[in-house]
Amino acid sequence: MKPEIVISSRDLERLEGLLFSPAARNRSDLNGLRDELERAVVREPDEMPVDVITMNSRARFREQPSGREYELTLVYPGDVEQGSAKVSVFSPAGSALLGLSVGQAIDWKTDDGRSIHLEVLEVRQPEAAGH
């Protein structure tokens, strides 16, 4: 069962605009993101809980079973930089992060096909900072 997710109305509006653009409209690889948006609880930006991953949030995770911790920033597709700790919301992993809150966990497929379990430890989000 997937954890409940919360997204801001601002993120929803922008993501739906991207998903309905001619470049993305017929991409079946984005169906996971479409599904996430359909099941999400939508809140106004000023009502977003501060511990939820929104667009442009930086989140700290713990990987299980290794215990390794690291940080990622969830960004729009055009904002990904090679070699950075930024993950596109258009990637399967990025769409799975959107709306998660501190304490929630997901199973993540790595680029090399391994499955890891990630727990959200901390979130620094733009809405909480008034952006």
N, CA, C and O atoms as CSV, one atom per row, in Angstrom:
chain,resi,resn,atom,element,x,y,z
A,1,MET,N,N,0.832,-1.183,0.000
A,1,MET,CA,C,0.000,0.000,0.000
A,1,MET,C,C,0.877,1.247,0.000
A,1,MET,O,O,1.854,1.326,0.744
A,2,LYS,N,N,0.528,2.202,-0.823
A,2,LYS,CA,C,1.302,3.435,-0.917
A,2,LYS,C,C,0.909,4.392,0.211
A,2,LYS,O,O,-0.256,4.448,0.606
A,3,PRO,N,N,1.886,5.146,0.726
A,3,PRO,CA,C,1.558,6.096,1.793
A,3,PRO,C,C,0.733,7.260,1.242
A,3,PRO,O,O,0.827,7.600,0.063
A,4,GLU,N,N,-0.079,7.866,2.119
A,4,GLU,CA,C,-0.851,9.049,1.729
A,4,GLU,C,C,0.125,10.179,1.400
A,4,GLU,O,O,1.143,10.346,2.072
A,5,ILE,N,N,-0.197,10.949,0.363
A,5,ILE,CA,C,0.666,12.074,0.001
A,5,ILE,C,C,-0.139,13.361,-0.041
A,5,ILE,O,O,-1.345,13.355,-0.291
A,6,VAL,N,N,0.556,14.467,0.208
A,6,VAL,CA,C,-0.038,15.797,0.198
A,6,VAL,C,C,0.765,16.650,-0.771
A,6,VAL,O,O,1.996,16.646,-0.729
A,7,ILE,N,N,0.074,17.386,-1.652
A,7,ILE,CA,C,0.773,18.302,-2.555
A,7,ILE,C,C,0.092,19.666,-2.531
A,7,ILE,O,O,-1.086,19.787,-2.192
A,8,SER,N,N,0.851,20.676,-2.894
A,8,SER,CA,C,0.288,22.028,-2.916
A,8,SER,C,C,-0.453,22.257,-4.230
A,8,SER,O,O,-0.119,21.672,-5.260
A,9,SER,N,N,-1.451,23.107,-4.174
A,9,SER,CA,C,-2.223,23.434,-5.378
A,9,SER,C,C,-1.316,24.072,-6.433
A,9,SER,O,O,-1.535,23.891,-7.630
A,10,ARG,N,N,-0.312,24.809,-5.995
A,10,ARG,CA,C,0.633,25.435,-6.929
A,10,ARG,C,C,1.438,24.374,-7.675
A,10,ARG,O,O,1.594,24.454,-8.893
A,11,ASP,N,N,1.950,23.377,-6.944
A,11,ASP,CA,C,2.693,22.289,-7.590
A,11,ASP,C,C,1.791,21.505,-8.526
A,11,ASP,O,O,2.196,21.159,-9.636
A,12,LEU,N,N,0.559,21.220,-8.084
A,12,LEU,CA,C,-0.382,20.472,-8.916
A,12,LEU,C,C,-0.651,21.208,-10.226
A,12,LEU,O,O,-0.623,20.600,-11.296
A,13,GLU,N,N,-0.905,22.492,-10.151
A,13,GLU,CA,C,-1.198,23.275,-11.354
A,13,GLU,C,C,-0.022,23.251,-12.338
A,13,GLU,O,O,-0.208,23.039,-13.536
A,14,ARG,N,N,1.162,23.466,-11.826
A,14,ARG,CA,C,2.332,23.495,-12.719
A,14,ARG,C,C,2.626,22.109,-13.302
A,14,ARG,O,O,2.945,21.990,-14.485
A,15,LEU,N,N,2.521,21.076,-12.487
A,15,LEU,CA,C,2.787,19.718,-12.976
A,15,LEU,C,C,1.748,19.282,-14.001
A,15,LEU,O,O,2.097,18.661,-15.006
A,16,GLU,N,N,0.475,19.597,-13.761
A,16,GLU,CA,C,-0.544,19.257,-14.752
A,16,GLU,C,C,-0.286,19.993,-16.065
A,16,GLU,O,O,-0.495,19.431,-17.141
A,17,GLY,N,N,0.165,21.237,-15.986
A,17,GLY,CA,C,0.513,21.974,-17.198
A,17,GLY,C,C,1.632,21.289,-17.972
A,17,GLY,O,O,1.580,21.199,-19.199
A,18,LEU,N,N,2.637,20.810,-17.260
A,18,LEU,CA,C,3.732,20.097,-17.918
A,18,LEU,C,C,3.265,18.766,-18.508
A,18,LEU,O,O,3.664,18.397,-19.612
A,19,LEU,N,N,2.424,18.054,-17.770
A,19,LEU,CA,C,1.954,16.743,-18.228
A,19,LEU,C,C,1.036,16.838,-19.450
A,19,LEU,O,O,0.970,15.909,-20.255
A,20,PHE,N,N,0.335,17.954,-19.585
A,20,PHE,CA,C,-0.566,18.134,-20.727
A,20,PHE,C,C,0.083,18.870,-21.886
A,20,PHE,O,O,-0.566,19.133,-22.898
A,21,SER,N,N,1.369,19.207,-21.743
A,21,SER,CA,C,2.076,19.859,-22.845
A,21,SER,C,C,2.268,18.852,-23.977
A,21,SER,O,O,2.305,17.647,-23.727
A,22,PRO,N,N,2.390,19.328,-25.214
A,22,PRO,CA,C,2.565,18.395,-26.336
A,22,PRO,C,C,3.740,17.426,-26.145
A,22,PRO,O,O,3.662,16.274,-26.572
A,23,ALA,N,N,4.809,17.875,-25.516
A,23,ALA,CA,C,5.988,17.021,-25.346
A,23,ALA,C,C,5.740,15.866,-24.375
A,23,ALA,O,O,6.391,14.826,-24.477
A,24,ALA,N,N,4.808,16.034,-23.436
A,24,ALA,CA,C,4.606,15.019,-22.400
A,24,ALA,C,C,3.264,14.306,-22.488
A,24,ALA,O,O,3.085,13.251,-21.881
A,25,ARG,N,N,2.339,14.856,-23.219
A,25,ARG,CA,C,0.951,14.367,-23.226
A,25,ARG,C,C,0.840,12.865,-23.452
A,25,ARG,O,O,0.068,12.203,-22.759
A,26,ASN,N,N,1.583,12.313,-24.393
A,26,ASN,CA,C,1.456,10.892,-24.747
A,26,ASN,C,C,2.553,10.009,-24.165
A,26,ASN,O,O,2.702,8.863,-24.589
A,27,ARG,N,N,3.316,10.507,-23.216
A,27,ARG,CA,C,4.392,9.716,-22.618
A,27,ARG,C,C,3.834,8.780,-21.547
A,27,ARG,O,O,3.402,9.223,-20.483
A,28,SER,N,N,3.849,7.499,-21.840
A,28,SER,CA,C,3.327,6.526,-20.878
A,28,SER,C,C,4.241,6.382,-19.661
A,28,SER,O,O,3.798,5.921,-18.609
A,29,ASP,N,N,5.516,6.772,-19.793
A,29,ASP,CA,C,6.431,6.670,-18.654
A,29,ASP,C,C,6.083,7.677,-17.554
A,29,ASP,O,O,6.647,7.617,-16.462
A,30,LEU,N,N,5.157,8.604,-17.837
A,30,LEU,CA,C,4.744,9.586,-16.836
A,30,LEU,C,C,3.441,9.190,-16.141
A,30,LEU,O,O,2.906,9.956,-15.339
A,31,ASN,N,N,2.931,7.999,-16.446
A,31,ASN,CA,C,1.677,7.555,-15.835
A,31,ASN,C,C,1.791,7.410,-14.317
A,31,ASN,O,O,0.810,7.621,-13.603
A,32,GLY,N,N,2.965,7.055,-13.823
A,32,GLY,CA,C,3.164,6.969,-12.377
A,32,GLY,C,C,2.951,8.311,-11.710
A,32,GLY,O,O,2.320,8.389,-10.656
A,33,LEU,N,N,3.473,9.376,-12.317
A,33,LEU,CA,C,3.267,10.719,-11.780
A,33,LEU,C,C,1.794,11.100,-11.873
A,33,LEU,O,O,1.236,11.662,-10.930
A,34,ARG,N,N,1.172,10.801,-12.987
A,34,ARG,CA,C,-0.262,11.099,-13.133
A,34,ARG,C,C,-1.070,10.404,-12.032
A,34,ARG,O,O,-1.970,11.003,-11.443
A,35,ASP,N,N,-0.742,9.139,-11.760
A,35,ASP,CA,C,-1.436,8.395,-10.707
A,35,ASP,C,C,-1.219,9.032,-9.339
A,35,ASP,O,O,-2.152,9.133,-8.543
A,36,GLU,N,N,0.017,9.464,-9.064
A,36,GLU,CA,C,0.314,10.100,-7.780
A,36,GLU,C,C,-0.510,11.376,-7.611
A,36,GLU,O,O,-1.054,11.626,-6.536
A,37,LEU,N,N,-0.602,12.180,-8.668
A,37,LEU,CA,C,-1.361,13.434,-8.593
A,37,LEU,C,C,-2.844,13.174,-8.367
A,37,LEU,O,O,-3.505,13.930,-7.654
A,38,GLU,N,N,-3.368,12.117,-8.964
A,38,GLU,CA,C,-4.788,11.800,-8.807
A,38,GLU,C,C,-5.141,11.376,-7.387
A,38,GLU,O,O,-6.243,11.654,-6.915
A,39,ARG,N,N,-4.227,10.712,-6.710
A,39,ARG,CA,C,-4.543,10.209,-5.371
A,39,ARG,C,C,-4.129,11.172,-4.255
A,39,ARG,O,O,-4.419,10.919,-3.086
A,40,ALA,N,N,-3.464,12.261,-4.600
A,40,ALA,CA,C,-2.927,13.181,-3.600
A,40,ALA,C,C,-4.014,14.023,-2.937
A,40,ALA,O,O,-5.043,14.331,-3.538
A,41,VAL,N,N,-3.757,14.381,-1.697
A,41,VAL,CA,C,-4.548,15.379,-0.981
A,41,VAL,C,C,-3.939,16.722,-1.364
A,41,VAL,O,O,-2.731,16.916,-1.229
A,42,VAL,N,N,-4.769,17.655,-1.842
A,42,VAL,CA,C,-4.276,18.949,-2.324
A,42,VAL,C,C,-4.559,20.025,-1.286
A,42,VAL,O,O,-5.672,20.140,-0.773
A,43,ARG,N,N,-3.523,20.815,-0.985
A,43,ARG,CA,C,-3.633,21.929,-0.029
A,43,ARG,C,C,-3.100,23.196,-0.676
A,43,ARG,O,O,-2.287,23.151,-1.599
A,44,GLU,N,N,-3.575,24.317,-0.174
A,44,GLU,CA,C,-3.031,25.602,-0.612
A,44,GLU,C,C,-1.599,25.715,-0.086
A,44,GLU,O,O,-1.283,25.154,0.963
A,45,PRO,N,N,-0.726,26.436,-0.805
A,45,PRO,CA,C,0.679,26.518,-0.382
A,45,PRO,C,C,0.863,26.966,1.065
A,45,PRO,O,O,1.734,26.442,1.761
A,46,ASP,N,N,0.066,27.919,1.530
A,46,ASP,CA,C,0.235,28.399,2.906
A,46,ASP,C,C,-0.332,27.426,3.942
A,46,ASP,O,O,-0.177,27.644,5.143
A,47,GLU,N,N,-0.989,26.349,3.484
A,47,GLU,CA,C,-1.529,25.334,4.381
A,47,GLU,C,C,-0.725,24.030,4.338
A,47,GLU,O,O,-1.099,23.038,4.964
A,48,MET,N,N,0.384,24.049,3.590
A,48,MET,CA,C,1.185,22.831,3.479
A,48,MET,C,C,1.914,22.541,4.781
A,48,MET,O,O,2.544,23.427,5.358
A,49,PRO,N,N,1.828,21.295,5.244
A,49,PRO,CA,C,2.641,20.917,6.404
A,49,PRO,C,C,4.126,21.114,6.062
A,49,PRO,O,O,4.542,20.845,4.935
A,50,VAL,N,N,4.901,21.568,7.005
A,50,VAL,CA,C,6.304,21.891,6.742
A,50,VAL,C,C,7.186,20.673,6.551
A,50,VAL,O,O,8.331,20.803,6.119
A,51,ASP,N,N,6.671,19.485,6.866
A,51,ASP,CA,C,7.492,18.275,6.758
A,51,ASP,C,C,7.175,17.452,5.515
A,51,ASP,O,O,7.500,16.266,5.467
A,52,VAL,N,N,6.540,18.063,4.499
A,52,VAL,CA,C,6.144,17.369,3.275
A,52,VAL,C,C,7.057,17.777,2.118
A,52,VAL,O,O,7.411,18.948,1.984
A,53,ILE,N,N,7.433,16.813,1.290
A,53,ILE,CA,C,8.276,17.086,0.127
A,53,ILE,C,C,7.422,17.702,-0.973
A,53,ILE,O,O,6.523,17.062,-1.518
A,54,THR,N,N,7.724,18.966,-1.287
A,54,THR,CA,C,7.086,19.693,-2.380
A,54,THR,C,C,8.133,19.891,-3.468
A,54,THR,O,O,9.293,19.513,-3.302
A,55,MET,N,N,7.722,20.477,-4.565
A,55,MET,CA,C,8.700,20.787,-5.610
A,55,MET,C,C,9.755,21.732,-5.038
A,55,MET,O,O,9.438,22.666,-4.301
A,56,ASN,N,N,10.997,21.475,-5.387
A,56,ASN,CA,C,12.167,22.236,-4.954
A,56,ASN,C,C,12.508,22.049,-3.479
A,56,ASN,O,O,13.310,22.797,-2.920
A,57,SER,N,N,11.891,21.044,-2.852
A,57,SER,CA,C,12.263,20.716,-1.475
A,57,SER,C,C,13.571,19.938,-1.476
A,57,SER,O,O,13.869,19.190,-2.407
A,58,ARG,N,N,14.331,20.129,-0.427
A,58,ARG,CA,C,15.539,19.336,-0.192
A,58,ARG,C,C,15.205,18.409,0.969
A,58,ARG,O,O,14.796,18.861,2.039
A,59,ALA,N,N,15.383,17.111,0.752
A,59,ALA,CA,C,15.022,16.133,1.774
A,59,ALA,C,C,16.204,15.230,2.101
A,59,ALA,O,O,17.009,14.885,1.236
A,60,ARG,N,N,16.283,14.857,3.373
A,60,ARG,CA,C,17.321,13.935,3.837
A,60,ARG,C,C,16.664,12.585,4.067
A,60,ARG,O,O,15.583,12.497,4.649
A,61,PHE,N,N,17.338,11.522,3.596
A,61,PHE,CA,C,16.816,10.157,3.645
A,61,PHE,C,C,17.810,9.234,4.320
A,61,PHE,O,O,19.011,9.503,4.369
A,62,ARG,N,N,17.268,8.122,4.847
A,62,ARG,CA,C,18.101,7.020,5.333
A,62,ARG,C,C,17.758,5.803,4.487
A,62,ARG,O,O,16.593,5.432,4.341
A,63,GLU,N,N,18.798,5.192,3.933
A,63,GLU,CA,C,18.644,3.981,3.129
A,63,GLU,C,C,18.746,2.768,4.035
A,63,GLU,O,O,19.637,2.676,4.880
A,64,GLN,N,N,17.825,1.844,3.848
A,64,GLN,CA,C,17.861,0.592,4.607
A,64,GLN,C,C,18.169,-0.554,3.656
A,64,GLN,O,O,17.656,-0.540,2.537
A,65,PRO,N,N,18.938,-1.502,4.010
A,65,PRO,CA,C,19.424,-1.778,5.350
A,65,PRO,C,C,20.773,-1.145,5.680
A,65,PRO,O,O,21.257,-1.320,6.798
A,66,SER,N,N,21.398,-0.421,4.760
A,66,SER,CA,C,22.763,0.071,4.977
A,66,SER,C,C,22.857,1.162,6.040
A,66,SER,O,O,23.900,1.310,6.676
A,67,GLY,N,N,21.782,1.932,6.245
A,67,GLY,CA,C,21.826,3.037,7.194
A,67,GLY,C,C,22.430,4.295,6.614
A,67,GLY,O,O,22.511,5.314,7.300
A,68,ARG,N,N,22.858,4.243,5.357
A,68,ARG,CA,C,23.468,5.405,4.688
A,68,ARG,C,C,22.450,6.541,4.602
A,68,ARG,O,O,21.281,6.309,4.296
A,69,GLU,N,N,22.896,7.770,4.872
A,69,GLU,CA,C,22.026,8.939,4.761
A,69,GLU,C,C,22.514,9.838,3.643
A,69,GLU,O,O,23.717,9.963,3.415
A,70,TYR,N,N,21.576,10.463,2.947
A,70,TYR,CA,C,21.923,11.432,1.906
A,70,TYR,C,C,20.761,12.362,1.657
A,70,TYR,O,O,19.655,12.134,2.147
A,71,GLU,N,N,21.015,13.426,0.882
A,71,GLU,CA,C,20.012,14.432,0.584
A,71,GLU,C,C,19.763,14.507,-0.910
A,71,GLU,O,O,20.674,14.324,-1.718
A,72,LEU,N,N,18.507,14.782,-1.268
A,72,LEU,CA,C,18.102,14.983,-2.649
A,72,LEU,C,C,17.188,16.204,-2.709
A,72,LEU,O,O,16.501,16.527,-1.740
A,73,THR,N,N,17.188,16.876,-3.858
A,73,THR,CA,C,16.264,17.973,-4.105
A,73,THR,C,C,15.346,17.558,-5.244
A,73,THR,O,O,15.816,17.127,-6.297
A,74,LEU,N,N,14.035,17.683,-5.040
A,74,LEU,CA,C,13.048,17.337,-6.059
A,74,LEU,C,C,12.819,18.545,-6.958
A,74,LEU,O,O,12.406,19.604,-6.485
A,75,VAL,N,N,13.088,18.388,-8.262
A,75,VAL,CA,C,13.032,19.520,-9.186
A,75,VAL,C,C,12.196,19.196,-10.420
A,75,VAL,O,O,11.850,18.044,-10.680
A,76,TYR,N,N,11.885,20.251,-11.171
A,76,TYR,CA,C,11.217,20.090,-12.463
A,76,TYR,C,C,12.225,19.552,-13.470
A,76,TYR,O,O,13.431,19.719,-13.287
A,77,PRO,N,N,11.739,18.905,-14.538
A,77,PRO,CA,C,12.642,18.241,-15.492
A,77,PRO,C,C,13.763,19.131,-16.039
A,77,PRO,O,O,14.890,18.662,-16.192
A,78,GLY,N,N,13.486,20.365,-16.327
A,78,GLY,CA,C,14.508,21.248,-16.893
A,78,GLY,C,C,15.551,21.726,-15.904
A,78,GLY,O,O,16.519,22.377,-16.296
A,79,ASP,N,N,15.372,21.413,-14.616
A,79,ASP,CA,C,16.287,21.901,-13.584
A,79,ASP,C,C,17.284,20.862,-13.100
A,79,ASP,O,O,18.068,21.130,-12.190
A,80,VAL,N,N,17.260,19.673,-13.702
A,80,VAL,CA,C,18.205,18.621,-13.312
A,80,VAL,C,C,19.581,18.956,-13.862
A,80,VAL,O,O,19.723,19.339,-15.023
A,81,GLU,N,N,20.593,18.806,-13.016
A,81,GLU,CA,C,21.979,19.035,-13.420
A,81,GLU,C,C,22.744,17.729,-13.254
A,81,GLU,O,O,22.686,17.100,-12.197
A,82,GLN,N,N,23.446,17.332,-14.279
A,82,GLN,CA,C,24.220,16.090,-14.242
A,82,GLN,C,C,25.179,16.097,-13.059
A,82,GLN,O,O,25.899,17.073,-12.850
A,83,GLY,N,N,25.193,15.036,-12.299
A,83,GLY,CA,C,26.111,14.901,-11.181
A,83,GLY,C,C,25.662,15.614,-9.917
A,83,GLY,O,O,26.378,15.605,-8.916
A,84,SER,N,N,24.481,16.235,-9.945
A,84,SER,CA,C,23.998,16.933,-8.756
A,84,SER,C,C,23.088,16.000,-7.954
A,84,SER,O,O,22.773,14.894,-8.393
A,85,ALA,N,N,22.680,16.454,-6.798
A,85,ALA,CA,C,21.774,15.679,-5.948
A,85,ALA,C,C,20.332,16.102,-6.223
A,85,ALA,O,O,19.506,16.154,-5.312
A,86,LYS,N,N,20.039,16.404,-7.494
A,86,LYS,CA,C,18.694,16.799,-7.895
A,86,LYS,C,C,18.054,15.656,-8.662
A,86,LYS,O,O,18.692,15.023,-9.503
A,87,VAL,N,N,16.773,15.394,-8.362
A,87,VAL,CA,C,16.039,14.334,-9.039
A,87,VAL,C,C,14.788,14.951,-9.660
A,87,VAL,O,O,14.072,15.716,-9.014
A,88,SER,N,N,14.539,14.608,-10.918
A,88,SER,CA,C,13.388,15.143,-11.645
A,88,SER,C,C,12.103,14.475,-11.190
A,88,SER,O,O,12.062,13.264,-10.970
A,89,VAL,N,N,11.068,15.266,-11.052
A,89,VAL,CA,C,9.748,14.732,-10.719
A,89,VAL,C,C,9.218,13.863,-11.859
A,89,VAL,O,O,8.297,13.075,-11.649
A,90,PHE,N,N,9.782,13.992,-13.062
A,90,PHE,CA,C,9.380,13.148,-14.191
A,90,PHE,C,C,10.029,11.767,-14.140
A,90,PHE,O,O,9.656,10.893,-14.923
A,91,SER,N,N,10.984,11.546,-13.245
A,91,SER,CA,C,11.575,10.217,-13.103
A,91,SER,C,C,10.675,9.398,-12.169
A,91,SER,O,O,9.966,9.972,-11.343
A,92,PRO,N,N,10.696,8.078,-12.289
A,92,PRO,CA,C,9.886,7.257,-11.375
A,92,PRO,C,C,10.221,7.524,-9.906
A,92,PRO,O,O,9.322,7.583,-9.066
A,93,ALA,N,N,11.485,7.681,-9.598
A,93,ALA,CA,C,11.884,7.941,-8.219
A,93,ALA,C,C,11.391,9.311,-7.763
A,93,ALA,O,O,10.900,9.458,-6.644
A,94,GLY,N,N,11.522,10.309,-8.630
A,94,GLY,CA,C,11.080,11.657,-8.279
A,94,GLY,C,C,9.584,11.736,-8.043
A,94,GLY,O,O,9.135,12.375,-7.092
A,95,SER,N,N,8.814,11.093,-8.901
A,95,SER,CA,C,7.357,11.135,-8.714
A,95,SER,C,C,6.959,10.398,-7.437
A,95,SER,O,O,5.947,10.738,-6.823
A,96,ALA,N,N,7.731,9.401,-7.029
A,96,ALA,CA,C,7.444,8.675,-5.791
A,96,ALA,C,C,7.752,9.525,-4.559
A,96,ALA,O,O,7.149,9.312,-3.507
A,97,LEU,N,N,8.674,10.481,-4.665
A,97,LEU,CA,C,9.034,11.329,-3.526
A,97,LEU,C,C,8.021,12.434,-3.277
A,97,LEU,O,O,7.807,12.833,-2.132
A,98,LEU,N,N,7.397,12.930,-4.336
A,98,LEU,CA,C,6.467,14.057,-4.221
A,98,LEU,C,C,5.367,13.754,-3.211
A,98,LEU,O,O,4.666,12.748,-3.326
A,99,GLY,N,N,5.224,14.627,-2.226
A,99,GLY,CA,C,4.138,14.505,-1.259
A,99,GLY,C,C,4.426,13.664,-0.038
A,99,GLY,O,O,3.604,13.614,0.878
A,100,LEU,N,N,5.589,12.989,0.003
A,100,LEU,CA,C,5.937,12.209,1.197
A,100,LEU,C,C,6.295,13.143,2.347
A,100,LEU,O,O,6.736,14.271,2.126
A,101,SER,N,N,6.105,12.672,3.565
A,101,SER,CA,C,6.437,13.484,4.730
A,101,SER,C,C,7.442,12.750,5.618
A,101,SER,O,O,7.691,11.556,5.455
A,102,VAL,N,N,8.004,13.494,6.550
A,102,VAL,CA,C,8.971,12.928,7.482
A,102,VAL,C,C,8.359,11.712,8.169
A,102,VAL,O,O,7.223,11.752,8.641
A,103,GLY,N,N,9.132,10.635,8.214
A,103,GLY,CA,C,8.696,9.395,8.833
A,103,GLY,C,C,8.138,8.387,7.847
A,103,GLY,O,O,8.075,7.196,8.151
A,104,GLN,N,N,7.727,8.849,6.661
A,104,GLN,CA,C,7.231,7.921,5.656
A,104,GLN,C,C,8.411,7.297,4.918
A,104,GLN,O,O,9.523,7.823,4.940
A,105,ALA,N,N,8.148,6.169,4.266
A,105,ALA,CA,C,9.204,5.448,3.556
A,105,ALA,C,C,8.665,4.925,2.232
A,105,ALA,O,O,7.465,4.703,2.071
A,106,ILE,N,N,9.588,4.732,1.284
A,106,ILE,CA,C,9.243,4.146,-0.005
A,106,ILE,C,C,10.316,3.147,-0.399
A,106,ILE,O,O,11.443,3.189,0.096
A,107,ASP,N,N,9.945,2.253,-1.298
A,107,ASP,CA,C,10.917,1.369,-1.920
A,107,ASP,C,C,11.289,2.000,-3.242
A,107,ASP,O,O,10.409,2.398,-4.005
A,108,TRP,N,N,12.576,2.101,-3.529
A,108,TRP,CA,C,13.106,2.849,-4.658
A,108,TRP,C,C,13.962,1.921,-5.501
A,108,TRP,O,O,14.805,1.199,-4.968
A,109,LYS,N,N,13.758,1.933,-6.791
A,109,LYS,CA,C,14.611,1.183,-7.726
A,109,LYS,C,C,15.774,2.078,-8.131
A,109,LYS,O,O,15.571,3.195,-8.608
A,110,THR,N,N,16.980,1.587,-7.941
A,110,THR,CA,C,18.160,2.351,-8.326
A,110,THR,C,C,18.422,2.172,-9.818
A,110,THR,O,O,17.834,1.306,-10.465
A,111,ASP,N,N,19.312,3.004,-10.352
A,111,ASP,CA,C,19.647,2.929,-11.777
A,111,ASP,C,C,20.212,1.567,-12.165
A,111,ASP,O,O,20.067,1.134,-13.308
A,112,ASP,N,N,20.854,0.893,-11.214
A,112,ASP,CA,C,21.425,-0.421,-11.525
A,112,ASP,C,C,20.456,-1.572,-11.234
A,112,ASP,O,O,20.856,-2.736,-11.260
A,113,GLY,N,N,19.170,-1.253,-10.953
A,113,GLY,CA,C,18.147,-2.273,-10.790
A,113,GLY,C,C,17.954,-2.791,-9.374
A,113,GLY,O,O,17.072,-3.615,-9.130
A,114,ARG,N,N,18.776,-2.313,-8.435
A,114,ARG,CA,C,18.597,-2.742,-7.043
A,114,ARG,C,C,17.370,-2.057,-6.446
A,114,ARG,O,O,16.971,-0.981,-6.891
A,115,SER,N,N,16.787,-2.681,-5.451
A,115,SER,CA,C,15.676,-2.076,-4.732
A,115,SER,C,C,16.176,-1.688,-3.343
A,115,SER,O,O,16.765,-2.502,-2.632
A,116,ILE,N,N,15.933,-0.439,-2.970
A,116,ILE,CA,C,16.323,0.021,-1.639
A,116,ILE,C,C,15.100,0.614,-0.952
A,116,ILE,O,O,14.136,1.014,-1.606
A,117,HIS,N,N,15.151,0.664,0.353
A,117,HIS,CA,C,14.071,1.204,1.163
A,117,HIS,C,C,14.564,2.544,1.716
A,117,HIS,O,O,15.592,2.597,2.392
A,118,LEU,N,N,13.830,3.631,1.430
A,118,LEU,CA,C,14.222,4.965,1.879
A,118,LEU,C,C,13.211,5.520,2.861
A,118,LEU,O,O,12.005,5.484,2.617
A,119,GLU,N,N,13.712,6.034,3.975
A,119,GLU,CA,C,12.863,6.693,4.964
A,119,GLU,C,C,13.175,8.186,4.940
A,119,GLU,O,O,14.342,8.575,4.934
A,120,VAL,N,N,12.138,9.022,4.926
A,120,VAL,CA,C,12.306,10.474,4.942
A,120,VAL,C,C,12.624,10.904,6.369
A,120,VAL,O,O,11.850,10.648,7.292
A,121,LEU,N,N,13.781,11.566,6.543
A,121,LEU,CA,C,14.219,12.003,7.869
A,121,LEU,C,C,13.973,13.490,8.119
A,121,LEU,O,O,13.664,13.900,9.238
A,122,GLU,N,N,14.114,14.292,7.059
A,122,GLU,CA,C,14.015,15.746,7.222
A,122,GLU,C,C,13.638,16.361,5.880
A,122,GLU,O,O,14.037,15.862,4.828
A,123,VAL,N,N,12.868,17.443,5.920
A,123,VAL,CA,C,12.468,18.155,4.704
A,123,VAL,C,C,12.672,19.651,4.915
A,123,VAL,O,O,12.263,20.211,5.933
A,124,ARG,N,N,13.312,20.289,3.933
A,124,ARG,CA,C,13.397,21.754,3.889
A,124,ARG,C,C,12.649,22.177,2.630
A,124,ARG,O,O,13.120,21.952,1.515
A,125,GLN,N,N,11.493,22.785,2.813
A,125,GLN,CA,C,10.633,23.081,1.692
A,125,GLN,C,C,10.479,24.574,1.455
A,125,GLN,O,O,10.504,25.359,2.403
A,126,PRO,N,N,10.317,24.978,0.183
A,126,PRO,CA,C,10.148,26.396,-0.144
A,126,PRO,C,C,8.897,27.031,0.473
A,126,PRO,O,O,8.944,28.181,0.910
A,127,GLU,N,N,7.773,26.291,0.514
A,127,GLU,CA,C,6.541,26.855,1.076
A,127,GLU,C,C,6.743,27.255,2.533
A,127,GLU,O,O,6.248,28.295,2.968
A,128,ALA,N,N,7.467,26.433,3.287
A,128,ALA,CA,C,7.698,26.729,4.700
A,128,ALA,C,C,8.537,27.989,4.865
A,128,ALA,O,O,8.439,28.680,5.879
A,129,ALA,N,N,9.371,28.286,3.852
A,129,ALA,CA,C,10.208,29.488,3.904
A,129,ALA,C,C,9.517,30.684,3.271
A,129,ALA,O,O,10.106,31.761,3.185
A,130,GLY,N,N,8.262,30.511,2.822
A,130,GLY,CA,C,7.510,31.615,2.243
A,130,GLY,C,C,7.779,31.849,0.771
A,130,GLY,O,O,7.442,32.915,0.256
A,131,HIS,N,N,8.383,30.880,0.062
A,131,HIS,CA,C,8.685,31.036,-1.365
A,131,HIS,C,C,7.675,30.307,-2.209
A,131,HIS,O,O,7.767,30.325,-3.436
